[in-house]
Amino acid sequence: MKILAINGSHTGDKGYTQFLINILIKGAIRAGATCETIVLANHNIKPCLGCRACQRSGHYLKCIYDEKDDVAMIFEKMRAADMLVYATPVYIFNMTGLMKIFLDRITSTADSSKLTLSKNGLFFHHIDKQLIAKPFVLITTQDNLENETSDNVISYFRTFSRFLDAPVAGIIRRKSGGLVGHGKDIGKENRYPVIQEVYRAIETAGYEVATRRRVSAKTGRKASAGIIAMPWFIEFILHFGFIRRNQHFMKRILAQSRKKF
């Protein structure tokens, strides 16, 4: 199996996103996979201009930037891969602008005049299946404690999957990066011992992707687990919106949580 990870973090290979990619890859390599990471921040990625030159004869399905930046090279690596990993920190409730600019360039590889039907029964246009119809793992990272912070990113990639016939092999939603020092501060990690279980689960996820082509539900839950333990009944009632809107109650929970920070 050939796995290609695409890191959309603005901090490149120095951030928490790359730290988690490395753990996933460690498990995949243990299973015999060949792995490579593309760090978008280290490459020249120009934004799509919406010029539609790629839809006209003479430049059909070729971007005007193909020989001027690194996107065409990255696309070739994607075509050669069996499994993709899209990894991005959350910026203002979405993927990074860097990741989105890169994904926008897929437009140049598709003929928008040819109507097709996805395997999910959705009307769309022609796509380059060798490029984009690949199973993928999504990794999101954030400092916030709330799952909702990354909901938009996950929703985007689920829609991406349905229209582009790209199966979701697994989703890893990592929260509270700041609390554990983004994988660099052992002192902080020691305050939240559950994070080591999380990292072991992420490594297992890499092994499963390489051997089963998917992350099991159990491993996915462990890899996405929160690091601050709350009583089960507190976690349950926080699912109700009217409880969330009770400022007095929520401030009491926040006060108790701060004692553990």
VONU-506409 format. One line per 2 residues: number of its first residue (from 1); for each residue x, y, z of N, C-alpha, C, O, CB. Coordinates in steps of 0.2 Angstrom, whole numbers. Glycine has a CB too. Layout:
REM VONU-506409
NUM> X/Y/Z/X/Y/Z/X/Y/Z/X/Y/Z/X/Y/Z ~ ...
This chain:
REM VONU-506409
1> 4/-6/0/0/0/0/4/6/0/9/7/4/-5/0/6 ~ 3/11/-4/6/18/-4/1/23/-1/-4/24/-4/8/20/-12
3> 4/26/4/0/31/7/3/38/7/9/39/8/-1/29/15 ~ -1/43/4/1/50/4/-3/54/8/-9/55/8/1/52/-4
5> 1/57/13/-2/62/18/-1/69/15/4/71/13/1/61/25 ~ -6/73/16/-6/80/13/-7/84/20/-13/85/22/-11/82/8
7> -2/88/22/-2/92/28/-4/99/26/0/103/22/5/92/31 ~ -10/102/28/-12/108/26/-11/114/31/-13/119/31/-19/108/25
9> -6/112/36/-5/117/42/0/122/39/5/121/35/-2/113/47 ~ -1/128/41/3/134/40/10/133/43/15/136/41/0/141/42
11> 10/130/49/16/129/52/20/123/49/26/121/52/15/127/60 ~ 18/120/44/22/115/40/23/109/44/19/106/48/28/118/38
13> 30/107/44/32/101/47/34/102/55/36/97/58/37/97/44 ~ 32/108/57/34/109/64/28/109/69/29/110/75/38/116/64
15> 22/108/66/16/109/70/14/102/73/16/97/71/11/112/67 ~ 8/103/76/5/97/79/2/93/74/1/86/75/-1/99/84
17> -1/96/68/-3/92/63/2/87/60/0/81/59/-6/96/57 ~ 8/89/59/13/84/57/15/79/62/16/74/60/19/88/55
19> 15/81/68/16/77/74/11/71/74/13/65/74/16/80/81 ~ 5/72/72/0/67/72/0/63/66/0/57/66/-7/70/73
21> 2/66/60/3/62/54/9/57/55/8/51/53/5/67/48 ~ 14/59/58/20/55/59/18/49/63/21/43/62/26/59/63
23> 14/50/68/11/44/72/7/39/68/8/33/68/7/46/78 ~ 3/42/64/-1/38/60/3/34/55/2/28/54/-6/42/56
25> 8/37/52/13/34/47/17/29/50/18/24/47/17/39/44 ~ 19/30/57/23/25/60/19/18/60/22/13/59/24/27/68
27> 12/18/62/8/12/62/8/9/55/8/3/54/1/14/65 ~ 7/13/50/6/11/43/13/8/41/13/2/37/4/17/38
29> 18/11/42/25/8/40/26/1/44/29/-4/41/31/13/42 ~ 24/1/50/24/-6/54/20/-11/50/22/-17/51/21/-5/61
31> 15/-9/47/11/-14/43/14/-15/36/11/-19/32/4/-12/42 ~ 20/-12/34/23/-13/28/21/-8/22/23/-9/16/21/-20/25
33> 17/-3/24/15/2/19/21/7/17/26/8/21/10/6/22 ~ 21/10/11/26/15/9/22/21/10/17/22/8/28/14/2
35> 25/26/14/22/32/16/26/38/14/32/38/14/21/32/23 ~ 23/44/12/26/50/10/21/56/13/15/55/13/27/51/2
37> 24/61/15/20/67/17/22/73/12/28/74/11/21/69/24 ~ 17/76/10/17/83/6/15/88/11/10/88/13/13/83/0
39> 20/92/13/19/98/17/17/104/13/22/107/10/25/99/22 ~ 11/106/12/9/111/7/13/118/9/14/122/4/2/112/8
41> 14/119/15/18/126/17/25/126/14/27/131/13/18/126/24 ~ 27/120/12/34/120/9/34/120/1/39/120/-2/38/114/11
43> 28/121/-2/27/121/-9/24/128/-11/21/131/-8/23/115/-11 ~ 25/129/-18/22/134/-21/15/132/-24/15/128/-28/27/137/-27
45> 10/135/-21/3/133/-22/-1/140/-24/-2/144/-20/0/129/-16 ~ -2/140/-30/-6/146/-33/-13/145/-33/-15/139/-34/-3/148/-40
47> -17/150/-31/-24/149/-31/-28/149/-38/-25/152/-43/-28/155/-27 ~ -33/145/-38/-37/145/-44/-40/152/-46/-42/155/-41/-43/139/-44
49> -39/154/-52/-42/161/-54/-49/160/-57/-52/166/-58/-37/164/-59 ~ -52/154/-58/-58/154/-60/-58/156/-68/-63/158/-70/-63/158/-56
51> -52/156/-71/-52/158/-78/-55/153/-83/-56/155/-89/-45/160/-80 ~ -56/147/-81/-59/142/-85/-55/140/-92/-57/137/-96/-66/144/-87
53> -48/142/-91/-44/140/-97/-44/133/-98/-43/130/-103/-37/143/-96 ~ -44/129/-92/-44/122/-92/-50/119/-95/-50/112/-96/-43/119/-85
55> -55/122/-97/-61/120/-100/-61/121/-107/-66/119/-111/-67/123/-96 ~ -56/124/-110/-56/126/-117/-51/122/-121/-46/120/-118/-55/133/-118
57> -52/121/-127/-47/118/-131/-41/121/-131/-41/128/-131/-50/117/-139 ~ -35/118/-132/-29/121/-132/-26/121/-125/-19/121/-124/-29/128/-134
59> -30/120/-120/-27/120/-113/-32/115/-109/-32/116/-103/-27/127/-110 ~ -35/111/-113/-40/106/-110/-38/102/-104/-33/99/-104/-43/102/-115
61> -41/103/-98/-39/99/-92/-32/101/-89/-29/97/-86/-40/92/-93 ~ -29/107/-91/-23/109/-89/-23/116/-86/-26/120/-89/-18/109/-94
63> -21/117/-80/-21/123/-77/-16/128/-80/-10/125/-82/-20/122/-69 ~ -17/134/-80/-12/139/-83/-6/139/-78/0/142/-80/-15/146/-83
65> -6/136/-72/-1/136/-67/3/130/-67/8/129/-63/-3/138/-60 ~ 1/125/-71/4/118/-71/12/118/-71/15/114/-68/1/114/-76
67> 15/123/-75/22/123/-76/25/129/-71/31/130/-72/24/124/-83 ~ 21/132/-67/23/138/-64/23/137/-56/26/141/-52/19/144/-65
69> 20/131/-54/20/130/-47/20/122/-46/22/118/-50/14/133/-43 ~ 19/120/-40/20/113/-38/14/108/-38/15/102/-36/24/112/-31
71> 8/111/-40/2/107/-39/2/101/-43/0/96/-41/-4/112/-40 ~ 4/102/-50/4/96/-54/8/90/-52/6/85/-53/6/98/-61
73> 14/92/-49/18/87/-46/15/83/-40/15/77/-40/25/90/-44 ~ 11/87/-36/8/84/-30/2/80/-33/1/74/-30/5/89/-26
75> -1/82/-38/-7/78/-41/-4/71/-43/-8/66/-43/-10/82/-47 ~ 2/71/-46/4/65/-49/6/60/-43/5/54/-44/11/66/-53
77> 8/63/-38/9/59/-32/3/56/-29/2/50/-27/13/62/-26 ~ -3/60/-29/-9/58/-27/-12/52/-32/-15/47/-29/-14/63/-27
79> -11/53/-38/-13/47/-43/-9/41/-42/-12/35/-43/-11/50/-50 ~ -3/41/-39/1/35/-38/-1/32/-31/1/26/-30/8/37/-38
81> -4/35/-27/-6/33/-20/-12/28/-20/-16/29/-24/-7/39/-16 ~ -12/24/-15/-18/20/-14/-23/23/-9/-29/21/-9/-16/13/-12
83> -20/27/-5/-24/29/1/-21/37/2/-15/38/2/-23/25/8 ~ -25/41/3/-23/48/5/-25/50/12/-30/47/15/-27/53/0
85> -21/54/15/-23/57/22/-23/65/21/-18/68/19/-17/55/27 ~ -29/68/22/-29/75/22/-29/77/30/-33/75/34/-36/77/19
87> -24/81/31/-23/83/38/-23/91/39/-19/94/35/-17/80/41 ~ -27/94/43/-28/101/43/-30/103/50/-34/100/54/-33/104/38
89> -26/108/53/-29/112/59/-35/116/57/-36/117/52/-23/116/62 ~ -39/117/62/-45/121/62/-44/128/62/-41/131/67/-51/119/67
91> -45/132/57/-44/140/57/-51/143/56/-54/142/51/-39/142/52 ~ -54/146/61/-60/149/61/-66/144/59/-69/146/54/-60/156/56
93> -66/139/62/-71/133/61/-71/130/54/-76/128/51/-78/136/62 ~ -65/130/51/-64/127/44/-57/125/43/-53/126/47/-66/132/39
95> -56/121/37/-49/119/36/-45/126/34/-48/131/34/-49/115/29 ~ -38/125/34/-34/131/33/-35/133/26/-37/130/21/-27/129/34
97> -34/140/25/-35/142/18/-30/139/13/-31/138/7/-33/150/18 ~ -24/137/16/-19/133/12/-22/127/9/-21/125/3/-13/132/16
99> -25/123/13/-28/117/11/-34/118/6/-34/115/1/-31/113/17 ~ -38/123/7/-43/124/2/-41/127/-4/-43/125/-10/-48/130/6
101> -36/131/-4/-33/134/-11/-30/128/-15/-31/127/-21/-27/139/-9 ~ -27/123/-11/-24/117/-15/-30/113/-18/-30/111/-23/-20/113/-10
103> -35/112/-14/-41/108/-16/-44/111/-22/-47/108/-26/-46/106/-10 ~ -45/118/-22/-48/121/-27/-45/120/-34/-48/120/-39/-48/129/-26
105> -39/118/-34/-35/117/-40/-37/110/-44/-36/109/-49/-28/117/-39 ~ -41/106/-40/-44/100/-43/-48/102/-49/-49/98/-53/-47/96/-38
107> -51/108/-48/-56/110/-54/-53/109/-61/-56/108/-65/-58/118/-53 ~ -46/111/-61/-43/110/-68/-43/103/-71/-41/102/-77/-36/113/-67
109> -44/98/-67/-43/91/-69/-50/88/-71/-51/82/-72/-40/87/-63 ~ -55/92/-71/-62/90/-72/-66/94/-77/-65/100/-78/-66/90/-65
111> -69/90/-82/-73/93/-87/-80/95/-84/-84/90/-84/-73/89/-93 ~ -81/101/-83/-88/103/-80/-94/103/-85/-99/104/-83/-87/110/-77
113> -92/101/-91/-98/101/-96/-101/94/-97/-106/93/-100/-95/103/-103 ~ -97/89/-94/-99/82/-94/-103/80/-88/-100/79/-83/-93/77/-95
115> -110/79/-88/-114/77/-83/-113/70/-81/-113/65/-86/-121/78/-84 ~ -112/68/-75/-111/61/-73/-115/60/-66/-118/64/-64/-103/59/-71
117> -115/54/-64/-118/52/-58/-114/48/-53/-110/44/-55/-125/47/-60 ~ -113/51/-47/-109/47/-42/-111/41/-40/-117/39/-41/-107/52/-36
119> -107/37/-37/-110/30/-34/-115/31/-29/-119/27/-28/-104/26/-31 ~ -115/37/-26/-121/39/-21/-127/41/-24/-132/44/-21/-118/44/-16
121> -127/42/-31/-133/44/-34/-134/51/-35/-139/54/-36/-139/41/-31 ~ -128/55/-34/-128/62/-35/-126/65/-41/-121/62/-44/-123/65/-29
123> -129/69/-44/-127/72/-51/-121/77/-50/-121/81/-45/-133/76/-54 ~ -116/76/-54/-110/80/-54/-107/80/-61/-111/78/-65/-105/77/-48
125> -101/82/-61/-98/82/-68/-92/77/-68/-91/74/-63/-96/89/-70 ~ -89/77/-73/-83/72/-74/-78/74/-69/-77/80/-68/-81/73/-81
127> -75/69/-67/-69/70/-62/-63/65/-64/-64/60/-68/-71/68/-55 ~ -57/67/-62/-52/62/-64/-51/57/-58/-49/59/-52/-45/67/-64
129> -54/51/-59/-55/46/-54/-48/44/-51/-47/42/-45/-59/40/-56 ~ -43/44/-56/-36/42/-53/-33/47/-48/-29/45/-44/-32/41/-59
131> -36/53/-49/-33/58/-44/-37/58/-38/-34/58/-32/-33/65/-48 ~ -43/58/-38/-47/61/-32/-52/55/-30/-54/56/-24/-51/66/-34
133> -54/50/-33/-58/45/-31/-54/40/-27/-54/34/-29/-62/41/-37 ~ -51/42/-22/-46/38/-18/-49/38/-10/-51/43/-8/-39/40/-18
135> -49/32/-7/-50/32/0/-46/36/4/-40/37/2/-50/25/3 ~ -48/40/9/-44/44/13/-46/44/20/-51/42/22/-45/51/10
137> -41/46/24/-42/47/31/-41/55/32/-37/58/29/-36/44/36 ~ -46/57/36/-46/65/38/-43/65/45/-46/62/50/-53/68/37
139> -38/70/46/-36/72/53/-37/79/54/-35/83/50/-28/70/54 ~ -41/81/59/-42/88/61/-39/89/68/-39/85/72/-49/90/61
141> -35/95/68/-32/97/75/-35/104/77/-36/108/73/-25/97/74 ~ -35/104/84/-38/111/86/-36/111/94/-34/106/97/-45/111/86
143> -36/117/96/-34/118/103/-41/118/108/-41/116/113/-31/125/105 ~ -46/120/104/-53/120/108/-55/113/110/-53/108/108/-58/123/103
145> -59/113/116/-62/107/118/-68/104/115/-70/98/116/-63/108/126 ~ -71/109/111/-78/107/109/-77/103/102/-74/106/97/-82/113/108
147> -81/98/101/-81/94/95/-84/99/89/-82/98/83/-86/88/95 ~ -89/103/91/-92/108/86/-87/112/82/-88/114/76/-97/112/89
149> -81/113/85/-76/117/82/-74/115/75/-73/119/70/-70/118/86 ~ -74/108/74/-72/105/68/-77/102/64/-76/99/59/-66/100/70
151> -83/103/66/-89/100/62/-89/102/55/-91/98/51/-96/102/66 ~ -88/109/53/-88/111/47/-83/107/42/-84/106/36/-87/118/46
153> -77/106/45/-72/103/41/-74/96/39/-73/93/34/-65/103/45 ~ -77/92/45/-79/85/44/-85/85/39/-85/80/35/-81/82/50
155> -89/90/39/-95/90/35/-93/91/28/-95/88/23/-100/96/37 ~ -88/95/27/-85/97/20/-82/90/17/-84/88/11/-79/102/20
157> -78/87/21/-75/81/18/-80/75/17/-79/70/13/-69/78/22 ~ -85/75/21/-91/70/20/-94/71/13/-96/66/9/-96/70/26
159> -95/77/12/-98/79/5/-94/78/0/-95/75/-6/-101/87/5 ~ -87/80/1/-82/78/-4/-82/71/-6/-81/69/-12/-75/80/-1
161> -83/67/-1/-83/59/-2/-89/57/-6/-88/53/-11/-83/56/5 ~ -94/60/-5/-100/58/-8/-101/60/-16/-103/56/-20/-107/60/-5
163> -98/66/-17/-98/68/-24/-92/65/-28/-93/64/-34/-98/75/-24 ~ -87/64/-25/-81/62/-28/-79/54/-28/-74/52/-30/-75/66/-26
165> -84/51/-25/-83/43/-25/-76/42/-21/-73/37/-23/-83/40/-32 ~ -75/46/-16/-69/45/-12/-71/42/-5/-73/46/-1/-65/51/-12
167> -70/35/-4/-73/33/2/-69/36/9/-63/37/8/-72/25/2 ~ -73/37/14/-70/39/20/-67/33/24/-71/29/26/-75/43/25
169> -61/33/24/-58/27/28/-57/28/35/-56/23/39/-51/25/25 ~ -58/34/37/-57/36/44/-57/43/46/-55/47/42/-51/32/48
171> -59/45/52/-59/52/54/-56/52/61/-59/49/65/-66/55/53 ~ -51/56/61/-48/57/68/-48/65/70/-46/69/66/-40/55/68
173> -52/66/75/-54/73/77/-50/74/84/-52/72/89/-61/74/78 ~ -44/78/83/-40/79/89/-41/86/92/-41/91/88/-32/78/87
175> -43/86/98/-45/92/102/-39/93/107/-35/89/108/-52/91/105 ~ -39/99/110/-35/101/116/-28/100/115/-24/99/119/-37/96/121
177> -26/102/108/-18/102/107/-14/106/111/-9/104/113/-17/104/100 ~ -17/112/113/-13/117/117/-12/114/124/-7/115/127/-17/123/118
179> -17/110/127/-16/107/134/-10/102/134/-7/102/140/-23/104/136 ~ -9/99/129/-4/94/129/3/96/126/7/92/124/-6/87/126
181> 3/103/124/9/106/122/10/104/114/16/104/112/15/104/126 ~ 5/102/111/6/101/104/11/95/102/15/95/98/8/107/100
183> 11/90/107/16/85/106/23/86/108/27/82/107/15/82/99 ~ 25/92/110/32/94/111/33/95/119/39/95/120/33/100/107
185> 28/95/123/29/97/130/28/91/134/22/90/136/25/103/132 ~ 32/87/136/31/81/140/28/83/147/24/79/149/38/77/141
187> 30/88/149/27/90/156/20/91/155/16/89/160/31/97/158 ~ 17/94/150/10/95/149/7/88/148/1/87/151/9/100/143
189> 10/84/144/7/78/142/6/74/149/1/70/149/11/74/137 ~ 11/74/153/10/70/159/4/72/164/2/68/168/17/71/163
191> 2/78/163/-4/80/166/-10/77/164/-16/76/167/-5/88/166 ~ -10/74/158/-16/71/154/-14/64/152/-13/63/145/-19/75/149
193> -13/59/156/-10/53/154/-14/49/148/-12/45/145/-10/48/160 ~ -21/51/148/-25/48/142/-22/50/135/-24/46/131/-32/50/143
195> -18/55/135/-16/57/128/-11/51/125/-11/51/119/-12/64/128 ~ -8/48/129/-3/42/127/-8/37/124/-6/34/119/1/40/133
197> -14/36/127/-18/31/124/-21/33/117/-22/29/113/-24/29/129 ~ -22/40/117/-24/43/111/-19/41/105/-20/39/100/-26/50/111
199> -13/43/107/-7/42/102/-6/35/100/-5/33/94/-1/45/105 ~ -7/30/105/-7/23/103/-12/21/98/-12/17/93/-7/19/109
201> -18/24/99/-24/23/95/-23/26/88/-25/23/83/-31/26/98 ~ -20/32/87/-18/34/81/-13/30/77/-14/29/71/-15/42/81
203> -8/27/81/-3/23/77/-7/16/75/-6/14/70/2/21/82 ~ -12/14/79/-16/8/77/-20/10/71/-21/6/67/-20/6/83
205> -23/16/71/-26/18/65/-22/17/58/-25/15/53/-29/25/66 ~ -16/19/59/-11/19/53/-10/12/51/-10/10/45/-5/22/55
207> -10/7/56/-9/0/55/-15/-3/51/-15/-7/47/-7/-4/61 ~ -21/-1/54/-27/-3/51/-28/-1/44/-31/-5/40/-33/-1/55
209> -27/5/43/-27/8/36/-23/4/31/-25/3/25/-25/16/36 ~ -17/2/33/-12/-1/29/-14/-8/28/-13/-11/23/-5/-1/31
211> -18/-11/32/-20/-18/32/-27/-20/30/-28/-25/27/-18/-22/39 ~ -31/-15/32/-39/-16/31/-42/-11/27/-47/-11/24/-42/-16/38
213> -38/-6/25/-40/0/21/-45/4/25/-49/8/21/-43/-2/14 ~ -46/4/31/-50/8/35/-48/8/42/-45/3/45/-58/5/34
215> -51/13/46/-50/13/53/-56/11/56/-61/13/55/-48/21/55 ~ -55/6/61/-61/3/64/-64/8/68/-61/13/71/-59/-3/69
217> -71/7/70/-75/12/74/-72/13/81/-71/18/83/-82/10/74 ~ -70/7/84/-67/7/90/-60/12/91/-59/16/95/-65/0/93
219> -56/10/86/-50/14/85/-51/21/84/-48/26/87/-45/11/80 ~ -56/23/80/-57/30/78/-60/34/84/-58/39/86/-63/30/73
221> -64/30/89/-66/33/95/-60/35/100/-60/40/103/-71/29/98 ~ -56/30/100/-50/31/105/-46/36/102/-43/40/106/-46/24/106
223> -45/37/96/-40/42/93/-43/49/94/-39/54/94/-39/40/86 ~ -50/49/94/-53/56/94/-55/57/102/-59/62/103/-59/56/90
225> -53/53/106/-56/54/113/-53/61/116/-48/63/115/-54/48/118 ~ -58/64/121/-56/70/124/-51/68/130/-50/62/132/-62/73/127
227> -47/73/132/-42/71/137/-44/73/144/-40/72/149/-35/74/135 ~ -49/77/144/-52/79/151/-58/75/153/-63/75/149/-54/87/151
229> -57/71/158/-63/66/160/-68/70/164/-67/74/168/-60/61/164 ~ -74/69/162/-80/72/165/-85/66/167/-85/61/164/-84/77/161
231> -88/67/173/-93/61/174/-98/60/168/-100/65/165/-97/63/181 ~ -100/54/168/-104/52/162/-110/56/161/-113/58/156/-106/45/162
233> -113/58/167/-120/61/167/-119/69/165/-123/72/162/-123/61/174 ~ -113/71/166/-111/78/164/-111/78/156/-114/82/153/-105/81/167
235> -107/73/153/-106/73/146/-113/72/143/-114/74/137/-102/67/145 ~ -117/68/146/-124/67/143/-128/73/143/-131/74/137/-128/61/147
237> -129/77/148/-133/82/148/-130/88/144/-134/93/142/-134/85/155 ~ -124/88/143/-121/93/138/-123/93/131/-122/97/127/-113/93/139
239> -126/87/129/-129/86/123/-135/90/121/-137/91/116/-130/79/121 ~ -138/93/127/-144/97/126/-143/104/126/-139/107/130/-149/95/132
241> -146/107/121/-144/114/120/-146/119/125/-143/124/127/-148/117/113 ~ -152/118/128/-155/122/134/-150/122/140/-150/127/143/-162/120/136
243> -147/116/141/-142/116/146/-136/120/144/-133/124/149/-139/108/147 ~ -133/120/138/-128/124/136/-129/131/137/-125/135/138/-126/122/129
245> -135/133/136/-137/140/137/-138/143/144/-139/149/145/-144/142/133 ~ -138/138/149/-138/140/156/-131/142/158/-127/138/160/-141/134/160
247> -130/149/158/-123/151/159/-121/150/166/-115/148/167/-124/159/158 ~ -126/150/171/-124/148/178/-121/141/178/-116/140/181/-130/149/183
249> -124/136/175/-122/129/176/-116/128/172/-111/125/174/-128/125/173 ~ -115/131/166/-109/130/162/-103/134/165/-97/131/165/-110/133/155
251> -104/139/169/-98/142/172/-96/138/178/-90/138/179/-100/149/175 ~ -100/134/181/-98/130/186/-94/124/183/-89/122/186/-105/127/190
253> -96/121/178/-92/116/174/-85/119/172/-80/115/173/-96/113/168 ~ -85/125/170/-79/128/168/-74/129/174/-68/127/173/-80/135/164
255> -77/131/179/-73/132/185/-70/125/188/-64/125/190/-77/135/191 ~ -74/120/187/-71/113/189/-66/111/184/-61/108/187/-77/108/190
257> -67/112/178/-62/110/173/-56/114/174/-50/111/173/-65/111/166 ~ -56/120/176/-50/124/176/-45/121/182/-39/122/182/-51/131/178
259> -48/118/187/-44/115/192/-40/110/190/-35/108/193/-49/113/198 ~ -42/107/184/-38/101/181/-33/104/176/-28/100/174/-42/96/178
261> -33/110/174/-29/112/169/-22/114/171/-17/116/168/-32/119/166
